[in-house]
């Protein structure tokens, strides 16, 4: 039998994680962070996720890390020092997609922790 208290506690932790990730993504999408600052934000978000769900590093790496990588790549790409110029948007910016798993897709990974696959 499933304990309703345990289910409610798990749901509360999942909601907290969702809010944490949503806020981190919103901050990254604002485009005002350098690449190093963005990577530090992702590392802190990962640390918080693992506090909420210990031992789930692989889940973070498979589910959330690619999402953060795409956002960082889009909002810090191609500018000196990793910042977009003031007033520049992302619309019309060409997107370079590399096949997943290729040598090109592994070059320049932005997250400060190793992949586990």
PLY file of the C-alpha trace (Angstrom):
ply
format ascii 1.0
element vertex 117
property float x
property float y
property float z
element edge 116
property int vertex1
property int vertex2
end_header
0.00 0.00 0.00
1.24 3.49 -0.84
1.55 5.97 2.00
-0.40 9.15 1.07
2.02 11.26 3.13
5.00 9.94 1.16
3.22 10.62 -2.12
2.41 14.18 -1.05
6.02 14.76 0.05
7.35 13.43 -3.26
4.94 15.67 -5.17
6.03 18.70 -3.13
9.70 17.97 -3.95
8.85 17.52 -7.64
6.98 20.84 -7.65
9.93 22.58 -5.99
12.29 21.10 -8.59
10.01 22.20 -11.45
9.89 25.76 -10.10
13.67 25.83 -9.62
14.29 24.63 -13.18
11.70 27.03 -14.62
13.32 30.00 -12.87
16.81 28.96 -14.01
15.58 28.62 -17.61
13.89 32.03 -17.45
17.07 33.67 -16.15
19.12 32.01 -18.91
16.66 33.11 -21.60
16.98 36.73 -20.53
20.38 36.58 -22.21
22.19 38.83 -19.75
24.59 36.20 -18.39
28.05 35.35 -19.59
28.66 31.74 -20.51
30.52 31.17 -17.23
27.67 32.68 -15.23
25.15 30.55 -17.11
27.17 27.40 -16.44
27.40 28.31 -12.75
23.62 28.75 -12.63
23.12 25.31 -14.18
25.60 23.75 -11.75
23.73 25.32 -8.82
20.40 24.11 -10.22
21.86 20.62 -10.54
23.07 20.74 -6.93
19.61 21.78 -5.75
17.97 19.03 -7.82
20.25 16.44 -6.25
19.44 17.76 -2.77
15.76 17.17 -3.53
16.35 13.81 -5.26
19.64 12.27 -4.08
21.20 9.71 -6.40
19.34 10.93 -9.51
22.36 12.38 -11.32
21.65 10.26 -14.38
18.10 11.56 -14.63
19.31 15.16 -14.46
21.97 14.46 -17.09
19.49 12.78 -19.45
16.46 15.04 -18.99
17.50 18.50 -17.88
21.13 18.91 -18.99
20.27 18.90 -22.73
17.56 21.50 -22.11
20.03 23.77 -20.31
22.64 23.20 -23.03
20.24 24.31 -25.76
19.24 27.43 -23.85
22.84 28.38 -23.04
23.90 27.80 -26.64
21.06 29.93 -27.97
21.36 32.83 -25.56
25.14 33.13 -25.15
26.38 32.14 -28.63
28.56 34.27 -30.86
29.29 37.29 -28.72
32.54 38.49 -27.18
32.78 37.33 -23.60
29.69 35.18 -24.01
27.18 38.06 -23.80
24.68 39.20 -26.38
24.84 42.87 -27.31
22.26 45.11 -25.65
18.93 45.08 -27.45
19.70 42.05 -29.57
17.05 39.40 -29.70
17.28 35.80 -30.76
14.75 35.84 -33.56
16.32 35.33 -36.93
19.48 33.90 -35.42
20.49 30.85 -37.43
20.62 27.69 -35.42
23.43 25.23 -36.04
22.27 21.73 -35.21
24.73 18.90 -35.03
23.69 15.27 -35.08
23.34 13.97 -31.54
26.13 11.57 -30.70
28.50 12.90 -33.36
31.98 14.15 -32.54
30.79 17.66 -33.39
27.95 17.51 -30.89
30.38 16.64 -28.07
32.75 19.54 -28.75
32.34 22.57 -26.54
29.94 21.07 -24.03
28.87 23.83 -21.72
28.03 22.07 -18.51
30.67 21.82 -15.79
29.98 18.18 -15.00
30.74 15.07 -17.04
28.15 13.23 -19.05
27.54 9.65 -17.98
26.82 7.76 -21.18
0 1
1 2
2 3
3 4
4 5
5 6
6 7
7 8
8 9
9 10
10 11
11 12
12 13
13 14
14 15
15 16
16 17
17 18
18 19
19 20
20 21
21 22
22 23
23 24
24 25
25 26
26 27
27 28
28 29
29 30
30 31
31 32
32 33
33 34
34 35
35 36
36 37
37 38
38 39
39 40
40 41
41 42
42 43
43 44
44 45
45 46
46 47
47 48
48 49
49 50
50 51
51 52
52 53
53 54
54 55
55 56
56 57
57 58
58 59
59 60
60 61
61 62
62 63
63 64
64 65
65 66
66 67
67 68
68 69
69 70
70 71
71 72
72 73
73 74
74 75
75 76
76 77
77 78
78 79
79 80
80 81
81 82
82 83
83 84
84 85
85 86
86 87
87 88
88 89
89 90
90 91
91 92
92 93
93 94
94 95
95 96
96 97
97 98
98 99
99 100
100 101
101 102
102 103
103 104
104 105
105 106
106 107
107 108
108 109
109 110
110 111
111 112
112 113
113 114
114 115
115 116
